[in-house]
Amino acid sequence: MVKAAIIGYGGIGKWHHQGIREAVPGLEVIGAYDVREEALAESKANGLKAYGSAQELFDDPAVQLVIITTPNDSHKEYIIRGLKAGKHVLCEKPVVLSSADLREAIEVSKDAPGVFTIHQNRRWDKDFQIVKSLIHDGKIGKPYFIESRVHGSSVFLHGWRGHKINGGGMLYDWGVHLIDQALQLLPEKVTSVTAQLFSVHAQEVDDNFKLLLGFESGVSVLIEVATNCFIPAPRWHVSGEVGTVVIQDWRCDGRIVKLAEDQEFTWEPDIIYTPAGPTRTMAPRPPETMVEYPLPELKDAHGNVYHQWSSVDIFYHNLLDAIAGKAELYVKPEEALRVMDIIELAFQSSREGRGLACSI
Ligand SMILES: NC(=O)c1ccc[n+]([C@@H]2O[C@H](COP(=O)([O-])OP(=O)(O)OC[C@H]3O[C@@H](n4cnc5c(N)ncnc54)[C@H](O)[C@@H]3O)[C@@H](O)[C@H]2O)c1
């Protein structure tokens, strides 16, 4: 049984605690530290040892794994202290706020006995797993344009998420997940980054952004995050050479439409007289040339239907195997470094109002 302690017993800290209890029998959370008295009291009420300081937690020999779930600006210090204290370290995303900081943490981890990983849990979201499987199976042919969006309308960036000093803003918050997913989908180099960040209602940070990533083989990924969008576009829209996939939302409503097996791409379309004028190019495709499929029903690592704690189960079991020296980490810090390099270019691209070539 590996024993863990949580630093930052807030929203996601409590979620980790509950998820581990529900889905990870080989791991036990024994304590927590938080700067807020109420959070410490809550951790105690939930059966944990409440540490009086982070140092007390790092000094406790019973703690083997430190789970860092504090606001983004405090991650770097806790990662380095945890690794130097000989602990395994799992840090929430974004792991730190710059590539330079992550390089520093990676250097420290090379001399440390513990495993160091990052909670890029959205690699195991059901919608993402469906897109990944469809692309890898070639269901719609070679993809050439992938749109990945999270559109909300709450407008409000709660607490530290609205503050620059804490590493707030949507590029760090959701961008880091969606960029990580894009890099997992396409195992090739990113060759261009073009971004536009908006602060529609937030005072200090971006609350909406649009980011276009160009990849080596010519595929592009458009990533959009909005907190001010009253009519959301689909979560995924994937254009492949012989078909299209749409996933509307996290409930995974959606469909695949592709060219029917025995059909040619082209037919001789009639001119269609639309309210906007005549068109042949945009004439509707004859229904018999297409076939529609439902989205596949994916199973998790144990062959079960995806459930609330699937990602916790998959992520933590891999982490425990890596700690035991039985497996490679699923989320390697070097992968987060690519994401961080792209985020830095996205900030620069938006500031300078131009796309940037790169090789990441
Ligand atoms: N992977 C995911 O799906 C996911 C989801 C939500 C949040 N997160 C990440 O988790 C982290 C926390 O987010 P949250 O939504 O839980 O925030 P939160 O504000 O709900 O909780 C943060 C907690 O940390 C405590 N805290 C603040 N500064 C501290 C410090 N220096 N030392 C110790 N405790 C401190 C706060 O008192 C609070 O209890 C962020 O990095 C965020 O990006 C990840």
The ligand as a MOL file (V3000), in Angstrom:
LIG
                    3D

  0  0  0     0  0            999 V3000
M  V30 BEGIN CTAB
M  V30 COUNTS 44 48 0 0 0
M  V30 BEGIN ATOM
M  V30 1 N -6.8250 18.1040 -13.8740 0
M  V30 2 C -8.0090 18.6580 -13.7050 0
M  V30 3 O -8.9970 18.2170 -14.2700 0
M  V30 4 C -8.1290 19.8530 -12.7950 0
M  V30 5 C -9.3870 20.3360 -12.4180 0
M  V30 6 C -9.4530 21.4170 -11.5440 0
M  V30 7 C -8.2720 22.0000 -11.0780 0
M  V30 8 N -7.0710 21.5300 -11.4860 0 CHG=1
M  V30 9 C -5.8200 22.1360 -11.0050 0
M  V30 10 O -5.7230 21.9150 -9.6070 0
M  V30 11 C -5.1200 23.0300 -8.9580 0
M  V30 12 C -6.0790 23.5700 -7.8840 0
M  V30 13 O -7.2790 23.9490 -8.4900 0
M  V30 14 P -8.6550 23.9810 -7.6320 0
M  V30 15 O -9.7300 24.2130 -8.6040 0
M  V30 16 O -8.7420 22.7890 -6.7630 0 CHG=-1
M  V30 17 O -8.4280 25.2800 -6.7450 0
M  V30 18 P -9.0890 25.5810 -5.3370 0
M  V30 19 O -8.9440 27.0370 -5.1260 0
M  V30 20 O -10.4510 24.9610 -5.2700 0
M  V30 21 O -8.1860 24.7810 -4.2950 0
M  V30 22 C -6.8420 25.1340 -4.0460 0
M  V30 23 C -6.5370 24.8710 -2.5870 0
M  V30 24 O -5.1650 25.1540 -2.3550 0
M  V30 25 C -5.0460 25.9330 -1.1600 0
M  V30 26 N -3.8220 26.7190 -1.2480 0
M  V30 27 C -3.6400 27.8950 -1.9230 0
M  V30 28 N -2.3330 28.2610 -1.8600 0
M  V30 29 C -1.7040 27.3000 -1.1570 0
M  V30 30 C -0.3570 27.0970 -0.7610 0
M  V30 31 N 0.6150 27.9530 -1.1350 0
M  V30 32 N -0.0760 26.0130 -0.0180 0
M  V30 33 C -1.0320 25.1460 0.3660 0
M  V30 34 N -2.3180 25.2800 0.0270 0
M  V30 35 C -2.6540 26.3190 -0.7500 0
M  V30 36 C -6.3120 26.7420 -1.0890 0
M  V30 37 O -6.5990 27.1580 0.2150 0
M  V30 38 C -7.3520 25.7600 -1.6270 0
M  V30 39 O -7.9100 24.9660 -0.6130 0
M  V30 40 C -4.8120 24.0340 -10.0720 0
M  V30 41 O -3.4890 23.8360 -10.4960 0
M  V30 42 C -5.7740 23.6370 -11.1960 0
M  V30 43 O -5.3100 23.9830 -12.4790 0
M  V30 44 C -6.9850 20.4580 -12.3270 0
M  V30 END ATOM
M  V30 BEGIN BOND
M  V30 1 1 1 2
M  V30 2 2 2 3
M  V30 3 1 2 4
M  V30 4 1 4 5
M  V30 5 2 4 44
M  V30 6 2 5 6
M  V30 7 1 6 7
M  V30 8 2 7 8
M  V30 9 1 8 9
M  V30 10 1 8 44
M  V30 11 1 9 10
M  V30 12 1 9 42
M  V30 13 1 10 11
M  V30 14 1 11 12
M  V30 15 1 11 40
M  V30 16 1 12 13
M  V30 17 1 13 14
M  V30 18 2 14 15
M  V30 19 1 14 16
M  V30 20 1 14 17
M  V30 21 1 17 18
M  V30 22 2 18 19
M  V30 23 1 18 20
M  V30 24 1 18 21
M  V30 25 1 21 22
M  V30 26 1 22 23
M  V30 27 1 23 24
M  V30 28 1 23 38
M  V30 29 1 24 25
M  V30 30 1 25 26
M  V30 31 1 25 36
M  V30 32 1 26 27
M  V30 33 1 26 35
M  V30 34 2 27 28
M  V30 35 1 28 29
M  V30 36 1 29 30
M  V30 37 2 29 35
M  V30 38 1 30 31
M  V30 39 2 30 32
M  V30 40 1 32 33
M  V30 41 2 33 34
M  V30 42 1 34 35
M  V30 43 1 36 37
M  V30 44 1 36 38
M  V30 45 1 38 39
M  V30 46 1 40 41
M  V30 47 1 40 42
M  V30 48 1 42 43
M  V30 END BOND
M  V30 END CTAB
M  END
